[in-house]
Amino acid sequence: MTCLECNVELGYVDHKNSMDSLGIELCHQHRTRMEKLNNQNGTPIEAIQLYYGLKEVGVSAMLEWWDGKKSIDIAISRVKLNIIVDCEYHMMTHEQAINDLEEAMHSFKNGFTTIRIPHVLIKHYLKETVHNIIGIMEGLRANIKAI
């Protein structure tokens, strides 16, 4: 049991506290930092789990990236991919739909692709979600080279 961020060996208490609060293995320092990010910015816990899932397979991503208009949960700048973890997807209103469309337009104008991932998908199928994001990245990378 080591911290996913700094590889420090975790004791039982740190491991238990981290798993209970975030569902991932982090030392006290990094757990506190992620909890603060969650509390202050409203960063979904699933976004933090996805960030570390991507990091574990070697994907260089940024958590809570400012795109000039709003904060993006996860950004992978190398392939111009923004990932938003959707925590609230009840019945969509027309206002929410038009806002989502405008956000997508803003991203595309800046050359970025934005995908929305339901939080339950990350919660129950993290490895499959990471695998699919890698596939999306490969497709984007191929298109970037083609241009």
C-alpha positions as CSV (number, residue, x, y, z in Angstrom):
1,M,0.0,0.0,0.0
2,T,1.6,3.2,-1.2
3,C,0.4,6.7,-2.0
4,L,-0.6,7.0,-5.7
5,E,1.0,10.5,-5.8
6,C,4.3,10.1,-4.0
7,N,4.8,6.4,-3.5
8,V,5.2,6.8,0.3
9,E,4.4,3.6,2.2
10,L,0.9,4.0,3.9
11,G,0.1,2.9,7.4
12,Y,-3.2,1.3,8.2
13,V,-4.8,4.5,9.5
14,D,-3.7,6.6,6.4
15,H,-4.9,3.8,4.1
16,K,-8.3,3.4,5.8
17,N,-8.9,7.2,6.0
18,S,-8.0,7.6,2.3
19,M,-10.1,4.7,1.2
20,D,-13.1,5.9,3.3
21,S,-13.0,9.5,2.1
22,L,-11.8,9.2,-1.5
23,G,-11.7,5.5,-2.5
24,I,-8.1,5.7,-3.5
25,E,-4.8,5.2,-1.7
26,L,-3.2,8.5,-0.8
27,C,-0.9,9.6,2.1
28,H,-2.2,12.1,4.6
29,Q,-0.7,15.1,2.8
30,H,-2.2,14.3,-0.6
31,R,-5.5,13.1,0.8
32,T,-5.9,16.4,2.6
33,R,-5.1,18.3,-0.6
34,M,-7.7,16.3,-2.6
35,E,-10.3,16.7,0.2
36,K,-9.7,20.5,0.1
37,L,-10.1,20.5,-3.7
38,N,-13.4,18.6,-3.3
39,N,-14.7,20.9,-0.5
40,Q,-13.6,24.3,-2.0
41,N,-14.1,23.7,-5.8
42,G,-16.7,21.0,-5.6
43,T,-14.5,18.6,-7.6
44,P,-16.3,15.3,-7.7
45,I,-14.6,12.4,-5.9
46,E,-15.1,10.4,-9.1
47,A,-13.0,13.0,-11.0
48,I,-10.2,12.5,-8.5
49,Q,-10.5,8.7,-8.8
50,L,-10.4,9.0,-12.6
51,Y,-7.4,11.3,-12.5
52,Y,-5.5,8.8,-10.5
53,G,-6.7,5.9,-12.7
54,L,-5.4,7.7,-15.7
55,K,-2.1,8.6,-13.9
56,E,-1.7,4.9,-13.0
57,V,-1.6,4.0,-16.7
58,G,0.8,6.8,-17.6
59,V,-1.6,9.4,-18.9
60,S,-0.4,13.0,-18.0
61,A,-3.6,14.8,-17.0
62,M,-4.4,17.9,-15.1
63,L,-7.1,18.1,-12.4
64,E,-9.3,21.2,-12.2
65,W,-8.0,23.0,-15.3
66,W,-9.2,26.5,-16.1
67,D,-10.1,26.7,-19.8
68,G,-10.7,30.4,-19.9
69,K,-14.4,30.2,-19.3
70,K,-14.8,27.6,-16.6
71,S,-13.0,24.9,-14.6
72,I,-12.7,21.5,-16.3
73,D,-12.6,18.4,-14.1
74,I,-9.8,16.8,-16.0
75,A,-7.8,18.1,-19.0
76,I,-5.4,16.1,-21.2
77,S,-3.7,18.9,-23.1
78,R,-1.5,16.6,-25.2
79,V,-4.5,15.5,-27.2
80,K,-6.8,18.5,-26.4
81,L,-9.3,16.5,-24.4
82,N,-11.5,17.9,-21.6
83,I,-13.3,15.5,-19.4
84,I,-16.3,16.6,-17.2
85,V,-17.6,14.2,-14.6
86,D,-21.4,14.5,-14.6
87,C,-22.7,14.2,-11.1
88,E,-26.2,15.6,-11.7
89,Y,-28.0,14.1,-14.7
90,H,-31.6,14.1,-13.8
91,M,-34.1,15.3,-16.3
92,M,-32.2,17.7,-18.6
93,T,-33.9,21.1,-19.0
94,H,-33.6,23.1,-22.2
95,E,-31.4,25.7,-20.3
96,Q,-29.0,23.0,-19.3
97,A,-28.9,21.5,-22.8
98,I,-28.1,24.9,-24.4
99,N,-25.5,25.6,-21.8
100,D,-23.8,22.3,-22.5
101,L,-24.0,23.0,-26.2
102,E,-22.4,26.4,-25.7
103,E,-19.6,24.9,-23.6
104,A,-18.9,22.3,-26.3
105,M,-18.8,25.1,-28.9
106,H,-16.4,27.1,-26.8
107,S,-14.1,24.1,-26.4
108,F,-14.3,23.2,-30.1
109,K,-13.4,26.8,-31.1
110,N,-10.3,26.4,-29.0
111,G,-9.5,23.1,-30.6
112,F,-10.5,20.9,-27.6
113,T,-12.9,18.0,-27.5
114,T,-15.1,17.8,-24.4
115,I,-16.6,14.6,-23.1
116,R,-19.0,14.2,-20.2
117,I,-18.8,11.0,-18.2
118,P,-21.5,10.0,-15.6
119,H,-20.0,9.6,-12.2
120,V,-21.6,6.2,-11.7
121,L,-19.6,4.9,-14.6
122,I,-16.4,5.9,-12.9
123,K,-17.6,4.6,-9.5
124,H,-18.5,1.1,-10.8
125,Y,-16.3,0.7,-14.0
126,L,-13.1,2.8,-13.4
127,K,-10.8,0.5,-15.4
128,E,-13.1,0.2,-18.3
129,T,-13.6,4.0,-18.3
130,V,-9.8,4.6,-18.3
131,H,-9.5,2.0,-21.1
132,N,-12.1,3.9,-23.2
133,I,-10.5,7.3,-22.6
134,I,-7.2,5.9,-23.8
135,G,-9.0,4.8,-27.0
136,I,-10.4,8.3,-27.4
137,M,-7.0,9.7,-26.9
138,E,-5.6,7.4,-29.6
139,G,-8.2,8.6,-32.0
140,L,-7.6,12.3,-31.2
141,R,-3.8,11.7,-31.5
142,A,-4.3,10.2,-35.0
143,N,-6.5,13.1,-36.1
144,I,-4.0,15.7,-34.7
145,K,-1.2,14.0,-36.8
146,A,-3.5,14.0,-39.9
147,I,-3.9,17.8,-39.8
